[in-house]
Amino acid sequence: MFALQFFGGLFGLLLGADMAVGGCMRLARRWNLPPWVTGMLLLALGTSLPEFFVGLSASAEHPGLALGTVFGSNAVNVGGVFALMLIFAKKGIPLREAGLSTLLALVTGSGLAFWAFSAPTPSVIASSALLGLFAFVIWATLRDGRRRKNADPVSSLKESFPTSLLLAMGGFALLAFSSTFFINGALGFADLFGWREGFVGYVIAALGTSAPEMFTSIGAIRRGHPGVVFGNIVGSNTFNLLMVGGTVGLMAGVPIDVVSVQPQLWVNLGASLVLLIPLLRGRDENRGRTKTALWMGILLFLAYLAAAGWIGSL
């Protein structure tokens, strides 16, 4: 029964995310938002909605599962999605879709997470700081969007506002409904195998909730838009850590399992620092896949497997 709940809930999360993104994109077309702002605010938000609703539903009674989903999803995005894209994207992955301010906010948030979650009772101040940092990221994104006023809007086609709003709200409702089944299924796996909640969140729940990022990245590369990949991963990890992590910290109703969460904090910090490396090198052009990118992808994937094994052994 728990397996049926898990996979049924996962299907509902994926379908709800697709509906929500579709509705939001329709609203973006109606409001003529530039594509860069649309991608950073709506695409990354849409692919991170499963993590948000799972975290929201689990934070009060199962904060370890919620945090495991946050940190595990970020690790999957870097060590799984990004790594595989580096390995298989023959045209290379340009890095123009993410700004240095967003990446620095992600790294800063990774440091704040140690303050927030290194004790059984999460720090309210640090959790609030994570949410405040996310508000800064939104402001910085909108600021950069205004600087690109000459960018073509997503579309000049005016979408029906009631239809777009209903589609988005229906997606959000399905996400909220499905998250309960998904969590119950994940907890069933934990009871069956005797795993910690944090490990179940880090591996099983994270792999499921990161499926939108994987499908979005594959679709972008197949359609000849590999530049979407890096921006989507950075945006998703930022939303997961700052918005979802901050919310979990404020809503946690029982003590967290520090033994399970502590190594996940280090893995999350490492994943955030990895995303800084290519941007600081200044490689912004699309020159095709290089041997450096190929080996970086392989090392990232192996590092993710090693981190999952380390956390599972605790």
C-alpha positions as CSV (number, residue, x, y, z in Angstrom):
1,M,0.0,0.0,0.0
2,F,2.8,2.5,0.9
3,A,4.4,1.9,-2.5
4,L,1.1,2.7,-4.2
5,Q,0.8,5.9,-2.1
6,F,4.4,6.8,-3.0
7,F,4.2,6.4,-6.7
8,G,0.6,7.7,-6.9
9,G,1.6,10.7,-5.0
10,L,4.7,11.2,-7.2
11,F,2.5,11.1,-10.3
12,G,0.2,13.7,-8.8
13,L,3.2,15.9,-7.9
14,L,4.5,15.8,-11.4
15,L,1.1,16.4,-13.0
16,G,0.4,19.2,-10.6
17,A,3.7,20.8,-11.3
18,D,3.1,20.6,-15.0
19,M,-0.3,22.2,-14.6
20,A,1.0,24.9,-12.3
21,V,3.9,25.8,-14.7
22,G,1.5,25.8,-17.6
23,G,-0.8,28.2,-15.9
24,C,2.0,30.5,-14.7
25,M,3.6,30.5,-18.2
26,R,0.2,31.6,-19.7
27,L,0.0,34.4,-17.1
28,A,3.6,35.4,-18.1
29,R,2.6,35.6,-21.8
30,R,-0.4,37.7,-20.8
31,W,1.7,40.1,-18.8
32,N,4.5,40.1,-21.5
33,L,7.3,39.2,-19.1
34,P,10.8,38.9,-20.6
35,P,11.9,35.3,-21.1
36,W,14.8,35.6,-18.7
37,V,12.7,36.7,-15.8
38,T,10.0,34.1,-16.7
39,G,12.6,31.3,-16.7
40,M,14.2,32.3,-13.4
41,L,11.1,33.0,-11.5
42,L,8.5,30.6,-13.0
43,L,10.4,27.7,-14.5
44,A,12.7,27.2,-11.4
45,L,9.7,27.8,-9.1
46,G,7.6,25.3,-11.1
47,T,10.1,22.5,-11.0
48,S,10.7,23.0,-7.3
49,L,7.0,23.0,-6.3
50,P,7.1,19.2,-5.4
51,E,9.9,19.9,-2.9
52,F,8.0,22.9,-1.5
53,F,4.7,21.0,-0.9
54,V,6.5,17.9,0.4
55,G,8.5,20.2,2.8
56,L,5.4,22.1,3.8
57,S,3.4,18.9,4.6
58,A,6.2,17.1,6.4
59,S,7.8,20.0,8.4
60,A,5.6,19.9,11.5
61,E,5.9,16.2,12.3
62,H,8.7,14.9,10.1
63,P,11.2,17.8,9.7
64,G,14.1,15.3,9.0
65,L,12.2,14.0,6.0
66,A,11.5,17.5,4.8
67,L,15.2,18.6,5.2
68,G,16.4,15.4,3.6
69,T,14.2,16.2,0.6
70,V,15.6,19.7,0.3
71,F,19.3,18.8,0.6
72,G,18.9,15.6,-1.4
73,S,17.1,17.4,-4.2
74,N,19.9,19.9,-4.4
75,A,22.4,17.1,-4.5
76,V,20.5,15.3,-7.2
77,N,20.3,18.5,-9.3
78,V,24.0,18.9,-9.2
79,G,25.4,15.4,-9.0
80,G,22.6,13.9,-11.1
81,V,20.9,16.3,-13.5
82,F,23.8,18.7,-14.1
83,A,26.4,15.9,-14.1
84,L,24.5,13.9,-16.7
85,M,23.9,17.0,-18.8
86,L,27.6,17.7,-18.8
87,I,28.3,14.1,-19.9
88,F,25.7,13.8,-22.6
89,A,25.0,17.4,-23.9
90,K,27.2,17.3,-27.0
91,K,26.8,21.0,-27.8
92,G,27.9,22.0,-24.3
93,I,26.0,24.0,-21.6
94,P,26.3,27.8,-21.8
95,L,26.2,29.5,-18.5
96,R,24.5,32.8,-19.3
97,E,21.3,32.0,-17.5
98,A,22.4,32.6,-13.9
99,G,23.9,35.6,-12.3
100,L,26.7,35.8,-9.8
101,S,24.4,37.4,-7.2
102,T,22.1,34.4,-7.2
103,L,25.0,32.0,-6.9
104,L,26.5,34.0,-4.0
105,A,23.1,34.0,-2.3
106,L,23.0,30.2,-2.7
107,V,26.4,29.8,-1.2
108,T,25.6,32.2,1.7
109,G,22.4,30.3,2.3
110,S,24.3,27.0,2.5
111,G,26.4,28.6,5.3
112,L,23.3,29.9,7.1
113,A,21.8,26.3,6.9
114,F,24.6,25.2,9.3
115,W,23.4,27.8,11.8
116,A,19.7,26.9,11.2
117,F,19.9,23.1,11.4
118,S,22.9,22.1,13.5
119,A,20.8,21.7,16.7
120,P,17.7,19.6,17.3
121,T,15.6,22.8,17.5
122,P,16.1,24.9,14.3
123,S,17.2,28.5,14.7
124,V,14.3,30.9,14.1
125,I,16.7,33.7,13.3
126,A,18.7,31.7,10.7
127,S,15.5,30.3,9.2
128,S,14.1,33.8,8.8
129,A,17.4,34.9,7.3
130,L,17.0,32.1,4.7
131,L,13.6,33.5,3.7
132,G,15.0,37.0,3.7
133,L,17.8,36.0,1.4
134,F,15.3,34.4,-1.0
135,A,13.4,37.7,-1.1
136,F,16.7,39.4,-2.1
137,V,17.1,36.9,-4.9
138,I,13.6,37.7,-6.2
139,W,14.4,41.4,-6.0
140,A,17.7,41.0,-7.8
141,T,16.1,38.9,-10.5
142,L,13.4,41.5,-11.1
143,R,16.0,44.3,-11.1
144,D,18.1,42.5,-13.7
145,G,14.9,41.9,-15.7
146,R,14.2,45.6,-15.7
147,R,17.7,46.3,-17.1
148,R,16.8,44.0,-20.0
149,K,13.7,45.9,-21.1
150,N,14.7,45.4,-24.7
151,A,14.5,41.7,-24.4
152,D,11.6,40.1,-26.4
153,P,8.7,39.1,-24.2
154,V,7.7,35.5,-23.9
155,S,4.9,36.2,-26.3
156,S,2.6,39.0,-27.4
157,L,-0.4,36.6,-27.4
158,K,-2.9,37.5,-24.8
159,E,-4.0,34.4,-22.9
160,S,-7.4,34.0,-21.2
161,F,-6.9,35.2,-17.6
162,P,-9.6,33.0,-16.0
163,T,-8.3,29.9,-17.8
164,S,-4.7,30.6,-16.9
165,L,-5.5,31.3,-13.3
166,L,-7.7,28.1,-12.9
167,L,-4.9,26.0,-14.5
168,A,-2.3,27.4,-12.1
169,M,-4.6,27.1,-9.0
170,G,-5.6,23.6,-10.0
171,G,-2.0,22.6,-10.2
172,F,-1.3,24.0,-6.8
173,A,-4.3,22.1,-5.3
174,L,-3.2,18.8,-6.9
175,L,0.3,19.4,-5.5
176,A,-1.0,19.9,-2.0
177,F,-3.3,16.9,-2.2
178,S,-0.6,14.5,-3.7
179,S,2.2,15.5,-1.2
180,T,0.4,13.8,1.7
181,F,0.3,10.5,-0.2
182,F,3.9,10.9,-1.3
183,I,5.1,11.5,2.3
184,N,3.1,8.5,3.7
185,G,4.7,6.3,1.0
186,A,8.2,7.6,1.8
187,L,7.6,6.9,5.5
188,G,6.5,3.4,4.6
189,F,9.8,2.8,2.9
190,A,11.6,4.0,6.0
191,D,9.6,1.6,8.3
192,L,10.2,-1.3,5.9
193,F,13.9,-1.0,5.6
194,G,14.6,0.6,9.0
195,W,16.1,3.8,7.4
196,R,16.3,7.2,9.0
197,E,13.7,9.8,7.8
198,G,16.6,12.0,6.7
199,F,18.0,9.3,4.5
200,V,14.7,8.5,2.9
201,G,14.2,12.2,2.2
202,Y,17.7,12.5,0.8
203,V,17.5,9.6,-1.6
204,I,14.0,8.3,-2.3
205,A,12.0,11.5,-1.9
206,A,14.7,13.7,-3.5
207,L,14.9,11.5,-6.6
208,G,11.2,11.7,-7.0
209,T,10.8,15.4,-6.5
210,S,13.8,16.2,-8.7
211,A,12.2,14.5,-11.7
212,P,10.8,17.8,-13.1
213,E,14.3,19.2,-13.2
214,M,15.6,16.1,-15.0
215,F,12.7,16.1,-17.6
216,T,13.0,19.9,-18.1
217,S,16.7,19.7,-18.7
218,I,16.4,16.8,-21.1
219,G,13.6,18.5,-23.0
220,A,15.6,21.8,-23.2
221,I,18.7,20.0,-24.7
222,R,16.6,18.0,-27.2
223,R,15.0,21.3,-28.3
224,G,18.4,23.0,-28.7
225,H,18.2,25.2,-25.6
226,P,20.9,23.9,-23.3
227,G,21.3,27.3,-21.7
228,V,18.1,26.7,-19.7
229,V,19.8,23.8,-17.8
230,F,22.2,25.8,-15.7
231,G,19.8,28.5,-14.9
232,N,17.0,26.0,-14.0
233,I,19.4,24.1,-11.6
234,V,20.7,27.3,-9.9
235,G,17.1,28.6,-9.5
236,S,15.7,25.4,-8.3
237,N,18.5,24.9,-5.7
238,T,18.1,28.4,-4.5
239,F,14.3,28.0,-4.1
240,N,14.8,24.6,-2.3
241,L,17.3,25.8,0.2
242,L,16.2,29.4,0.9
243,M,12.4,29.2,0.6
244,V,11.7,25.5,1.5
245,G,14.5,25.2,4.0
246,G,13.5,28.5,5.7
247,T,9.9,27.4,5.9
248,V,10.8,24.0,7.3
249,G,13.0,25.7,10.0
250,L,10.1,27.9,11.1
251,M,7.4,25.2,11.0
252,A,9.3,22.3,12.5
253,G,7.2,21.0,15.4
254,V,9.5,18.2,16.7
255,P,13.3,18.0,17.1
256,I,15.3,17.2,14.0
257,D,17.7,14.2,13.7
258,V,21.0,16.1,13.7
259,V,23.1,13.0,13.1
260,S,21.3,12.5,9.7
261,V,21.1,16.2,8.8
262,Q,24.7,17.2,9.6
263,P,26.4,15.4,6.7
264,Q,23.7,16.6,4.3
265,L,24.6,20.2,5.2
266,W,28.2,19.6,4.1
267,V,27.1,17.9,0.8
268,N,24.7,20.8,0.1
269,L,27.6,23.3,0.7
270,G,29.8,21.4,-1.7
271,A,27.1,21.2,-4.3
272,S,26.6,25.0,-4.1
273,L,30.3,25.7,-4.4
274,V,30.5,23.5,-7.4
275,L,28.0,25.7,-9.3
276,L,30.3,28.7,-8.7
277,I,33.3,27.2,-10.4
278,P,32.3,27.4,-14.0
279,L,30.9,30.9,-13.7
280,L,34.0,32.2,-11.9
281,R,36.1,30.8,-14.7
282,G,34.3,33.1,-17.1
283,R,33.4,30.3,-19.6
284,D,30.1,31.7,-20.9
285,E,30.3,30.7,-24.5
286,N,28.9,27.5,-26.0
287,R,32.0,25.8,-27.5
288,G,30.7,22.3,-27.5
289,R,31.3,19.6,-24.9
290,T,34.9,19.6,-23.7
291,K,36.9,16.9,-22.0
292,T,37.0,19.0,-18.9
293,A,33.2,19.2,-18.8
294,L,32.9,15.4,-19.5
295,W,35.2,14.5,-16.6
296,M,33.6,17.1,-14.3
297,G,30.2,15.4,-15.0
298,I,31.6,12.0,-14.3
299,L,33.2,13.1,-11.0
300,L,30.1,14.9,-9.9
301,F,28.0,11.8,-10.5
302,L,30.4,9.6,-8.6
303,A,30.6,12.1,-5.8
304,Y,26.8,12.0,-5.5
305,L,26.8,8.2,-5.3
306,A,29.5,8.4,-2.6
307,A,27.6,11.0,-0.6
308,A,24.4,8.9,-0.7
309,G,26.4,5.9,0.5
310,W,28.0,7.9,3.3
311,I,24.7,9.3,4.5
312,G,23.0,5.9,4.3
313,S,25.7,4.3,6.4
314,L,25.1,6.6,9.4
